Amino acid sequence: MGDKWSERREARRAGDPPASGELREGWVWGPERPRSLRIAFVLWMVLGIPLVIGIVGIVIVLAAINLRAGYRGARVWLTVLFGLSVLQFIGGLVVIIALGVRGELDSALPLLLLVPAGIATAAMIATWHPDTTAYLRELRELGERVA
């Protein structure tokens, strides 16, 4: 007998996915992950993996994994980290404006300071999207029914 992921994959490929909350082959099946949650996961990973050498990157990666697993507290951590990203964005704008005022803005390189904040903004929107909220709520209700 394979692991639960291969069993779920095979059931999905067979065209007979179990309903949410259904007990099949010893596993309680959860709801289908919404597209917004998958996007949030990928964007948080894109943001966190390059930063993995630092504590913030590790926290982002672990929070994204926990968000994907359905833990609502991960959204709080990611929101706090998004606030730090907003501060980084403001700092980047200050640097760009200062370089522009001094006439030293010769390349688009300082604009790269704004890229992580843009990725974090897209990830935050996907994290709090109604589909993601409904998915997390359904997982919580499913866990309450099973427990």
C-alpha positions in Angstrom: 0.0 0.0 0.0 1.4 3.4 -1.0 1.4 6.6 0.9 -1.7 8.8 1.2 -0.5 11.2 -1.5 -0.1 8.6 -4.1 -3.5 7.1 -3.2 -5.1 10.5 -3.5 -3.3 11.1 -6.8 -4.5 7.8 -8.2 -8.1 8.5 -7.0 -8.0 11.9 -8.7 -6.6 10.4 -11.9 -9.3 7.7 -11.9 -11.9 10.5 -12.0 -13.5 9.4 -8.8 -12.3 11.8 -6.2 -13.9 11.3 -2.8 -16.1 14.0 -1.3 -14.8 16.3 1.4 -15.0 14.6 4.7 -15.4 11.2 3.2 -13.5 8.3 4.8 -11.9 6.2 2.1 -9.0 3.8 2.5 -8.4 4.9 6.0 -8.0 8.6 5.1 -10.4 11.5 5.7 -10.3 13.5 2.5 -10.3 17.3 2.6 -11.7 19.8 0.2 -10.0 20.6 -3.1 -7.3 23.4 -2.6 -8.5 26.6 -4.4 -6.4 28.2 -7.0 -5.8 31.3 -4.8 -4.2 29.1 -2.1 -1.9 27.4 -4.7 -0.9 30.8 -6.0 -0.2 32.2 -2.5 1.9 29.1 -1.7 4.1 29.5 -4.8 4.5 33.2 -4.3 5.4 32.9 -0.6 7.9 30.2 -1.6 9.4 32.4 -4.3 9.8 35.1 -1.7 11.0 32.9 1.1 13.4 30.4 -0.5 16.0 33.0 -1.6 15.9 34.4 2.0 16.2 31.0 3.6 19.7 31.9 4.8 18.0 34.3 7.2 15.5 33.7 9.9 12.8 35.6 8.0 13.2 33.4 5.0 12.9 30.3 7.2 9.8 31.7 8.9 8.2 32.5 5.5 8.9 29.1 4.1 7.5 27.3 7.2 4.5 29.6 7.4 3.7 29.0 3.7 3.9 25.3 4.2 1.6 25.5 7.2 -0.8 27.8 5.3 -1.0 25.2 2.6 -1.7 22.5 5.2 -4.6 24.6 6.5 -3.3 26.2 9.6 -4.9 29.6 10.0 -2.2 31.0 12.3 0.2 31.0 9.3 -1.9 33.8 7.7 -1.2 35.9 10.8 2.5 35.3 10.6 2.6 36.0 6.8 0.6 39.2 7.4 3.2 40.4 9.9 6.0 39.6 7.5 4.0 41.4 4.8 4.1 44.5 7.1 7.9 44.2 7.1 7.9 44.0 3.3 5.8 47.2 3.2 8.6 48.8 5.3 11.1 47.5 2.8 9.1 48.9 0.0 8.9 52.4 1.6 12.7 52.2 2.2 13.2 51.3 -1.4 11.1 54.3 -2.5 13.1 56.6 -0.3 16.3 55.3 -1.9 15.0 55.7 -5.4 13.7 59.2 -4.7 17.0 60.2 -3.0 19.0 58.9 -6.0 16.6 60.7 -8.4 16.9 64.0 -6.5 20.7 63.8 -6.5 20.7 62.9 -10.2 22.4 59.5 -9.6 19.6 57.3 -10.8 21.4 56.1 -13.9 20.0 52.6 -14.1 17.0 50.6 -13.2 18.9 48.6 -10.6 17.4 50.4 -7.6 14.0 49.4 -8.9 14.9 45.8 -8.0 14.4 46.9 -4.4 10.6 47.0 -5.2 10.3 43.5 -6.6 10.1 41.6 -3.3 7.4 44.0 -2.1 5.4 43.4 -5.2 5.7 39.6 -4.8 4.6 39.9 -1.2 1.6 42.1 -2.1 0.4 39.5 -4.7 1.0 36.7 -2.1 -0.9 38.6 0.6 -3.9 39.2 -1.8 -4.0 35.4 -2.6 -3.5 34.5 1.1 -6.6 36.5 2.1 -8.7 35.7 -1.0 -12.2 34.5 -0.2 -11.4 31.1 -1.8 -8.6 30.5 0.6 -10.7 31.7 3.6 -13.5 29.3 2.6 -10.9 26.4 2.2 -9.5 27.0 5.6 -12.9 27.3 7.2 -14.0 24.0 5.5 -10.8 22.3 6.8 -11.5 23.6 10.3 -15.1 22.3 10.2 -13.9 19.0 8.8 -11.4 18.6 11.7 -14.1 19.4 14.2 -16.4 16.7 12.7 -13.6 14.1 12.7 -12.3 14.8 16.2 
